[in-house]
Amino acid sequence: MKPAVIAVVGSAMMDLTAYAQLLPEPGQTLAGQHFTTGFGGKGANQSVMAAHCGAEVHFIGKLGEDVFGASILDNFVKVGINTEYVERSETPTGVAHIWVDGNGENRIIIIPGANHEIGSAKAVDAINSIKDLSIVVAQCEIKQEVTLNAFKAAKARGCTTILNPAPYQEISAELFELCDWIIPNEIEFRELCGELPASDEILKSFRPGKNSVVTLGSQGAVYISADRQLLRVPAPKVTAVDTTGAGDAFVGAFAFSLASGSDPASAMTLGIKIASLSVTGKGAQSSYPDQAEIATLS
C-alpha cells in the first residue's frame, strides 16, 4: 500500500526555549532551570509528525542561508521529508522564543524571518507538481496570500485542504471558504467566532456545512460535522511537562490519518493520543513519538 501524500505549506523555525518554575513579570529577572534549542515552526512540526506517522510529506517553505536553516534542512532529510520545494534566503531563518512555566504552559514570540518570503507562485507550482497529492495543510505563520493561492491550486486538483488558524490572524472570507477543515484551539475559536466553545449551540454555529475540529487541550477535542453533529473525544490523563507543539502534533497526525482513508473520528482519536503523549516530553518535535511508539497507540 502506498503511503498517503501530504503537502505542508508553512513555517520552519528554530525554537529557543527557556524553562522556569515562575515566569518573570515586567521589569523582573528570574533564574530558570533549563534552556534548549530545537526544531520548530508550525509547518515543520506538522510535517515531521505526519512523516513519523508514515505519510509521504512534501514541505513547501523557505529557510535562511544560516546555521539554523542548514540544521532544519538536515533534519527534514533525516526524518524523510521531501525538501524539493524548500528554498533558501539571505533573510535569517525564523526563530521562536519560548518560555515554559512549571505547569508546562508556554508563552511564545515568533520572528518569522525567511518564512515571510515564501512566494505564491512557488507554492502553486509545488502543489501542481506533487504526484498523488491528497491533502494540503497550512497555518498562519506565513503570508495569508500564499496559503490562499496554495489552497486554490489544491482544490483545483481535488485535494482536501486543512487550515490550522494559528497563531490567530483575521482570515479572509475567500480563504475560509476554501478550507475543507479548520482546526483551531479554544483561543483561536474565540477569535474566529467571538466566544469560547463553551456550549453545543456555540459549536454547532461554527462553519455550517463545513467540517471542523476544535482542540481543547487536556479535555481532548470535538468534531463538528458539516451537518452540525458533534463528536467529543476525551484526552488520556497525562502529566504535562511542556505543551509546545502539541497542537501541531494533533494536526499532523490527523492529516496523516485522514489521508490514509480513516474516518474523522478515528483521525481525531489518533491525533489526541499522539498530542497527549507529546506534552509529557520537552520541546516540540523533540517530544514527538516515532513510528514504533505510534504503532502501539493505534
Beta strands, then each sheet from edge to edge (+ up, - down):
strand 1: 5-9
strand 2: 13-19
strand 3: 34-40
strand 4: 56-64
strand 5: 86-89
strand 6: 94-100
strand 7: 106-111
strand 8: 135-138
strand 9: 160-163
strand 10: 181-182
strand 11: 211-215
strand 12: 221-224
strand 13: 230-233
sheet 1: 5+ 4+ 1+ 8+ 9+ 10+ 11+ 12- 13+
sheet 2: 3+ 2- 6- 7+
end
